[in-house]
Amino acid sequence: MSPYDDALATDLASNVTPALRRKPSREQAERAVRTLIEWIGEDPDREGLQDTPKRVVKAYEELFGGYTLDPAEILERTFEEVEEYDEIVLLRGIRVESFCEHHMLPIIGEASVAYFPTERVVGISKLARVIDAFSKRMQIQERLTAQIASAINDVLKPRGVAVVIESEHECMSTRGVHKPGVGMITTRMLGCFKDDENRRREFFQLIGRPG
């Protein structure tokens, strides 16, 4: 295993479940936002900014709500009456909203997720919720892709899982090199999608990409 794989494995282990560290209070978070407002050169007491710390903290509760969600719990309820269905289950074009952990700037894109069921299937909304559970955290796209695939694989025990994410990173488009419109693509193939070239090709054909 390479040093990169070791690092990714560590990140997976530390990010699969919500953080249990002691959180600062809401008042402390609001004071931190106020400090940032002052640091950029603004007056936090002027009319338009007086309630901004409260609004930012409230927005962050939603934007980073993934830390309060347990992906395994989301996937627990499954259905066994599938009439011996034995083909791919796929969702494509799922919006992804996340934040780069290096600059806390948005990562916006789309995900396609597929699994090859054995005896159980899960409600399709649950797959989208698993994506939210991991994406609404501080992330890097490589880890996000791997976490989604691993959670589905660990809970549903399918024959295979495939995940593709394409997104634009605002840490690249609005700062630094300033290159808007650049898409980053990451993939994770497990089970039959990794081992069977035909299944992998079928997946990429279904999502409209060369395999």
Secondary structure, DSSP 8 states (H G I E B T S, - for coil): --HHHHHHHHHHHHHSS---S----HHHHHHHHHHHHHHTT--TTSGGGTTHHHHHHHHHHHHTGGGG--HHHHH--EE---TT--S-EEEEEEEEEEEETTT--EEEEEEEEEEE-SS-EE-HHHHHHHHHHHHSSEE-HHHHHHHHHHHHHHHH--SEEEEEEEEEEHHHHSSTT--TT--EEEEEEEEHHHH-HHHHHHHHHHTT---
